[in-house]
Amino acid sequence: MSRKCGVIPLCLLGAAVSFAIYAVMRHDNGDPDGPGNTGALIALNNEMIRAHVRGDLAGAEKTARKILSQSEWRTFVPANAVMGSVLAQKGEYAAAAAFFKAALSGKGSAAPQPVVMNDYADTLRHLGRYAEAEAFARRAIAASEGKVSLYKLTLDEILNEAKTHKRNVKEKKT
């Protein structure tokens, strides 16, 4: 995933803005100190994204975990996406997959972003789940209207690795 480290934070930053708007619409319960406080959620979201953009994986992970520790914020898409990204960059693909899956469950203004679909596809590739990985890579390309060559590169890697895996399995049987 190192080839994507420069692109992912920028895409997440753009997505974070739309998710912050979503947070304003969905999470404000008027309690200035509670987890429903939109201002607190937006501040934590901005802190998390800034840390991720700086490459401060520990800081991004710490803030994402803080957000996700609140029951009302467990489904907050940007925090799940950042956790998936951080864990994948650390090579913890099984754990990353669970966070990406949660990030992909959003609807409306929190609908899955192509960058999250792409990173989930790449994570599934690392887990050897090639058919699922291919499906998500193709969804990322379709959602981005085919404009992002990075997503096409991910799909190519998945297809090549799946072909190699299939050939290796076939050779072991003979």
Protein Blocks (a to p, Z undefined) as FASTA:
>chain_A
ZZmmmmmmmmmmmmmmmmmmmmmmmmmgoiakbmklmklmmmmmmmmmmmmmnopaklmm
mmmmmmmmpmklmmmmklmmmmmmmmmmnopamlmmmmmmmmmmpghjlgccfklmmmmm
mmmmmnopaklmmmmmmmmmmmnnopamklmmmmmmmmmmmmmmmmmmmmmmZZ
